[in-house]
Amino acid sequence: MFKTFLSLFSITQARQLLAAGVLSLLAVAAPTLSQASSIDPKGQPNDFVLAVGTETLNAIKAEHGVKSGDMAKINQIVNDHVLPYTNLEKTTRLAAGRYWRQATPEQQQRLVKAFTGTLIRTYSGAFTKVDPQSTLSMQPFRGETNVQDAVVRSTLTQHNSPSINIDYRLEQTPDGWKIYDLNVEGIWLIQNYRNQFAQQISQTGIDGLINALNQRNQ
């Protein structure tokens, strides 16, 4: 059952998650100076997502170890180019639903960490699929400029592969925009995992879910 849970997304969907640079979201960290010069978290949401996605793609293309599936290199790119602009704690909280409130602070912390590891392990193969022609383009943002929550739409294009539509949901924070959910060809990440989390927790509890995630991450 849990193996089925972890394989819900197709390889094509995994490639989209990868290209967007939102595969792992843990605690929000401060960007480096080089990142800050090219990415403006307080700018327009579509410009922000485009900058994060493009910088991540460029980092993947430049790192030859990623092509061979080097997890150390993949984790480094995630930490440097993805994690600062996402909020996996919110992603995990929404995926856990009502069970999040039943968990202790210590369990919540462990669940976020375990879920992050699951996302990286599940989608790490997608990093090897990025090619020199991979690009991310954005549709015009049609929402209000002062909203606290926004959805932006993009298209991932790769050589010899169909274009893929990806929507990103962002929240406005004091530090700027943070990505916390995405829709890959009609499948929202949080909604997909919420059903699987609930089923696992109802059988084995919060600790059972954490243990199952950690076991898969080994």
N, C-alpha and C positions, 0 to 999 in steps of 0.2 A: 504493500500500500504506500509506504513512504517513498519507495523508489519511483512509483508512479507520480507522486506529488512532485518530485524533483525533476521529472522529465516532461513536464507539461508543455514547456515551450519548445518549439522546433529549433533546429540549428539556424534557420533563417531569422527567427525572432531573436535568438541569442545574438546574432550579428548586429541587429539593430540596437539592442541594449548596449552592446559594447561601443559602437560607433558614437553613440550619444555621450558616452562618458558618465553613465549613471549606474554602473553595475554594482558599485559598492558605495554605501552610505553609512558612515558610522557616527562619530561625533564630529561636529563641524570644526575644522581647523582653519587657522589663518593662512591665506595664500602667500606664496613666496613673492619676492619683489618682481621676478620675471613674469610671474603669472599676473600680478597686479597691473603691470604695464600694458597687458594685452586684453584683459578681461575686466569689465566694469560691472560688478554685481548690482550696482544701483542704476544701471542704464535701462533701456527698454528690454523687456523680458525676452523678445525674440533675438535681439542682438546679443544678449548675455548667453543664451543657449547656443547660438551659432559659434560664439567665441570659445566656449567651453568644449563643444564638440569638435571644432576644427583643431584646437590645440591638442586635444587628446588624440585625434587621428594622426596628426603630424608626429606626435611623440611615439606612437605605435609604429609608424612607417620608418622612423629613424632608428629604432631599437631592433637590431637583427635578432636578438635573443628571444623576442616576443614571438617571432615567426615559428620558432622551434618549440614554443610552449613553456619557456622558462618562467616558472611561477614567481621567482624572485623579481624578475624584470617586470612581469605583469603587475605584481603588487606594488612595485615602485611607481609605475605609471598611474595606477589607481590612487595611491597616496598623494602623488604630486599634482595630478591634473584633474581628478574627479572628486575626491573626498572633500576638498575645501568648499565645494559649491553645491553640496547635497546635504540632506538631513535624513539619514537612515533611521534615526531614533523615531522620527515621526512616521516614516514608512512602516517600521516594525510595530509601532503602537497601533496604527490604523489596521494593519494586517491581523494583529491579535484581537482587535475589537474589544468586546466586554471583558475578555480574559486578561487584558493588560491591567485593568484596575484590580484584579484579584491577585496579581503577582506582587511580590515584595520588590523594593527598589533593587535589591541584589539580583533577583531573578530577571528583572527588566533589563538590567545591564548585561547579564549573561546572554539573554535572548537576542539583544541587538548585536552583540559580538558574534554569536553563532549564526544568525541570519546573514550577516555580512559575509562571513566565511562561506556560507552556502552559495550566495550569489556569485562570489568570485570563482569558486570551484565549478559551479554549474556552467558559467558562461566564459570561463577562461579560454576554451577552445575557439570562441568567436574572435579573439584577438588575432589568431593566426590567419583568419580569413580576410583581414584588411589588406587591400592591395594599393599600389600607387595611385590608382584612379578613384579610390574611395573618396566621396565628398558628401558633405551635409549642406542642404539648402533649406531656407526657411520660407514659410508663407508669411505674408504681411500680418502683423498683429492688429486685430480689429477690436480689442478690448479697450477699456478706459485706462489711462496712463497711471491713475492713482489707486488702482485696485490692490487689495491685499493678497488675493489669490488669482492666479492667471493660468490659462492653458494656451500653449503655443504649438504650432504644427510645423513639421519638417518632413523632408524626404531624404533618405539615404540612397545614394547611387553608387554602385560598384560595378567593376568591369565584368561582363558576361554574367550578370545576375539581375533579376528584376528589381526595380526601384521599390523601396519599402517606406511606408508612411508611419511616422512616429509622432505622437503627441506627448508633450511634457506638461506636468502640472507643477507650478511653482508657488511658493509662499513668500511674501514680503517680510523680512526680518530687519532688525536694527542694522545688521551687517549687509543688507541687500537681499537679492533673490537667492532662494535655495530650492533646488529640485527635490521633490519627494515622491513623485509617482510618474508613470509613463504608460502610454497606450501604444502597443505594437500591433498594427493591423486589426484593431478592434478589441484587443485583450489588455485590460488594465492590470498592471502588476499587483497592486494592493488587493484588488477584488479577487484575483486569481488565487493568491496565497491565503486570503482570509478564510475561504472555505476549507482549504487543506489544513491550516492551523487549527481551526475549530474542531475538525474531525480528530486530529491527533491529540489535542488537549483533552477532549471529552473522554478519550480512552486512557491516556497515561498522565494527564496533568501537564502543568507548565514545565516541570523538570523533565518529563518524558519527551516533550517537544524539543527542549534544549539538548537533551542527550542524543536524540535522533539526528538533529542537525549536526551536532559535533561529530557523531559517528560517520556521517556522510562526508564531513570535511576532512577526515584523516587521509 
